[in-house]
Amino acid sequence: MSYESEIKDKTGKDSFRNDRLNIPVLKYFWQASPLSGTRSKGVHNFLRKVSVLDNFTDYELRRFSKFLHLRNFHPGEKVFLEGSGGFGFYLIYSGNVDIKSGVSTGGEDQLITTLGEGEYFGELALLEERSVRNATAQAKNQVTLLAFFKPDLDELTERYPVVASKLLRSVSLIVSRRFKAVASELKMLKEKLKVVESGSKQEAK
């Protein structure tokens, strides 16, 4: 069982909202202040460094932070499973997360990439109505994640539509860039394949 499947069971219950990160406003902005000795460890300072949120104002980051869920993971613990329905978007507050394929389908366990602090994953779940995970996310070591789920997006849209709009626009740009990168890689592979096939034909002659 994964964290994402556990949190789905809480949807619509008080425990879902109670699970949210809820930093009092004075403490939040104190951590963001240059006078705070814990500034480097504060949630605001972390969010300010996340590229997907670089167009947010300080007050918009504060509003967004009220909808985040903080969760610690032990090494090997699953965040979500390949083939399951996508439900959340995750920011890596600390630690490393392995993205693997074949873990939950009985195939060979293949490491796709390892993500670190300040990186994010799972963003397609916010854009697609029936998103399906195409890989498994697993904690490589001690990991702390900030999670944002579909019900959080619905409430954020209702209460703070400008913040929700900025978030969705940023996430859409990320997805677009990733698709372009994949398309570019496929184009390069096709060109390399043509060169190999051409060389094989010349050798055959």
C-alpha angles and dihedrals in degrees: 000000000000134000091248092056089049093052091049088062089058094055112124093015129106089244090066093060093037087058091063123109104256112182114176110248095243093050091046095054092039088059088051092052122099086231092065115097090205094054095118090055098043122115092234093055090048093049090047089060095050107102095214089062099043093112093057123104119227092259092049090051089051091052092047092049090059089069097049125106118214117211133172119215132200121224110285095017114138121237093187137342132241111258095023123119113271114244110157150035118225135207118196106231093177139346131028133291124204118216108208138178127212095023097118100026098064093251129122114298105247124182111224099179144325119235127204143195115322094019125111142204142181095053095140089071089071094053105039122067093211102025117175121201111244093194143022121254114211133175110250093193136343103332135184117198134187107214131198118191136197094259088052089054091050092052093042089052091052097045103031109018094170092056092046091049092052091049094050092046091052093046091049090054091051092052091046092052092048092051090049090050091051091047090050092050091049090051091052091048091051091051091049090048091053090052091050093047091047091052091048092053092050091050090049090057 
